[in-house]
Structure formats: structure tokens, C-alpha cells
Amino acid sequence: MSALVIFSNVSSSDNSPHISVVSWHDFLAAAHDPSGFWIDASWDGDLDQLALDIRHSQWWERLAFTEAPCANSLLDGQLTLAEASLRCDRAQLARASLKVELVGLVPAERLLLYMYIRGKYLLTPRYEQNSKGLYVYPLVEALGGKDEDAAWFARLTRSQLLNPEQLYDRIRVCRECGSGHLSYIDICPACSSIHIKHTPSLHCFTCGHASRKSDFEVEGALICPKCEMRLRHIGVDYDLPMAQYLCRTCHNSSMEARIVASCFDCKHIDDPEKLDVNEIFSYSLNSRGLEALRQGHFYGPENRGEAINHVLPAYFKQLLLWAATTYERYKTLAFSVLLIEFTNTDELLSRLGANKVYKLIDEFTLRLREVVRASDVTSFDTADRLWLLLPFNTPDDAEARLRAKTSEMQPENGPGLTIRLKVFHAPRDMTRGDDSDAIMTRLIEN
């Protein structure tokens, strides 16, 4: 079990593997590298400031839980200490499976990694009246800074590396500065003055004259200024058509005023239909985002030797699809797909901690290279699920080689990885129309 840092005003037990501190300053002074953070109900510090301190630190991606309910989106929710410890270990395992260096990540990469290690994480907006765009993403600000968040986060959402989920709002913003602080003003269509007045008008049935109501008012009575007919009964002598707008600057009268949007921040004025429209969504990480994260930091030139025969999940699917379609057409390319699942990672995390568990997995994958041929391809699509594509292979040969190797990898003392091996072979298990998704789904569900 890896150590958490516990923020508490109560002294912890000497037998506890965790480190107890009373402030962020004390934590920094202690020079610990925790698997995560937990704030107990006794702690009386500033929770919001602590959340910012964590996200602005070198431990920005670590999970942080509270014992008491908390609405701060920079924290990961309410859990017991035991539950928090297990979740933090699993997050450490997920991060280790990427083999990504945390130093030097740009804000977009930091956000993708943050979301990935939390599983089904949902990035949600918060309405903030004083913000330029009316909505903010607190995590985006914490990881990238307020001054640059609009630019890099907008590029990230446009790149389709995140899936839009729930639509929270649709707002119109200034084309010049992007501000949502707009005033919608009636102006004179002739001179654009805002000094206009909405005035009622009258229509004389006798002569047809229509004008402002004030033009008909004479000593308390209504008299048509054109035909001088006294108007007594509405609907008989006159009616009230659409009101007019009178400009006090140019004295123009018009039946309709022009509506414009004026930006409070940059003073730019524009027609409402020309404003930019922003849709405010919550977002989740998709496979393209994960692939971009992997491509950016996993398999750079410095570690391609370690990753030989190991490809991205999307590329693995493409290779499998090629193998399946080639076999279906020519009936000559026999191949096997093997799924190796580590089924006891939760149990091992609680007993050994994340460091030892991902070392076990690293050792397994390293030794697996001894039985993987130059033509074989491997890929992790989750931290505890490994795929192998073995072309020109018999199912018995593939399964026998791997079972023999996995039995050799179990440690002599202490718990080891429990491995479940599933095999698909073409032509033995092939059905008409099978593609990569069908084959992989069948192996996962069987």
C-alpha cells in the first residue's frame, strides 16, 4: 500500500503507513512523494486554497479526496481513507502504464493525462459572472493558467480529442474579444443614436392619417391634425397601430428600431446575428485523446527500443482488421489474437501498492519479449489488459508458449499477478464478417 498524505488536526496512529500533516507548508517541508492526498473531517484549513496548491504543484495529477462532502471540482470527491488509498494506487498504476514524463507537459497534455488516470472523468463548467466568457472550467484554469486557458482549451476541443457530453448553455460572445458581457440596445436606424423613445401612434379612419399619438392630442381631446375630425371611439373613429420610435437626435420616426449588441469589455458594437456562438459542454476523454497522449510521450525516439512490437491501440485494431479481411478474402493468413488480463490488480494494489504492482506488470511485459516474435504485435488498451496479434500461428502453439512463460513469471515468495488468457484463432473461431471490433469484443465478453 502506497502512502497518502493526510491533512488532519488529529495525530495519526504510529502504525499507519500514511503521513499526517497539518498544512501545505508542513507537507512541503517533509519532502514526501505521496500516491495521493486525503483531508479528514477534523482539518480546519482552507480547503479551496489547498486544492489550488495541489494542482499548481509537481503533484498536480495526484488524486485528492475528502472525508467530509466537498463541492470543489479540483478535488476528487468524498471517500473513506481505505477507499481513497485504493483509488490513488489504481491511478498511479494507470499513470505508470503510460510511461509518460510529467515534466515538460504542455497544458493540453496535462489535462488529457489528468482525465485518463481518473477513468470516466467528466470535465464540467462552472458559471462565473465575473469571467469574460461567463463560464469557466476550474481544472483548465488550474492546469493552464487563466491568461491562456481560452486559447489552448479551445484548440483542444476543436481537435476532437474530447467528447462533448451534456450541453449546459449556449451563449453569444463578442467577435472582437470573446466576452459574453453584452448589452442589447435599441438604436435609431437612421443615425444609430441610442436616444430614441418608444411612442404610441394613432390611425384616423376618416382620412387615413397615421402619426404619433402626441400629434393628435389637443387640450385633452384627440383631434386628427390632417382632417380635424374629433376622434372619440377606438375601433370606430381610430385605432392604435404599431407604436413608433422617435429619435431625439435626428428626429426620425420609424416603426422599428435597430437592435445591436454592445460589448462591455471592448466597446465593440455588432449586429446580434454576427456574434459568435459558444456552446458550453461538459467533456470526457475519448480514444483519440488517449492516442494523442500516447503518441506524444510514450513512443518517442528515446524509448522505441523498449517498445519494440508494441503499438497504439488504434493501430493494433487496424492491423487486426487487415489480418481479418485478408483471411476472409484469401483464406491463407492464419492468425491468433490473445488477450491477457491481469485479474487481481485491485487486490494487489491494496496489499502491495501501485509501485510494486506496476513493477510486476513491467517485469511481465519485459519477459514476454522472450516469446514474442518479430512478426508479433502487442498493445495495452487499459492498464491491466494486454493484446497480442500473432500472424501465421497455430492456436495451440501460441497458447502453449504463453502459458509456459506466464507460469515461469510467478514470484517464488509473495503474491503475484493472476493472469487470464483468452485466445481467438482464424480460421478456427472466424465467422463471416468478423472485424477487429467483433473479435476483440468477443474475447472481452467470453
Secondary structure, DSSP 8 states (H G I E B T S, - for coil): ---EEEE-SS---TT-SSEEESSHHHHHHHT---SEEEE-TT--S-HHHHHHHHHTSTTTTSEEEESS----TTS--B--HHHHHHHHHHHHHHHHHHT--STT--HHHHHHHHHHTTSS-EE--EE-TTSTTSEE-HHHHHHH-TTTHHHHHHHHHHTT-EEEEEEEEEEEE-TTT----EEEEEE-TTT--S-EEEE-EEEETTT--EEEGGGTEETTEEB-TTT--B--SBTTTEE--S-EEEETTT--EESS-EEEEEETTT--EE-GGGSEEEEEEEEEE-HHHHHHHHHHHTS-GGGTTTTTTB--HHHHHHHHHHHHHHHHHHS---EEEEEEEETTHHHHHHHH-HHHHHHHHHHHHHHHTTT--TT-EEEEEETTEEEEEEES--HHHHHHHHHHHHHHTS-SSS----EEEEEEEETTT--TT--HHHHHHHHHH-
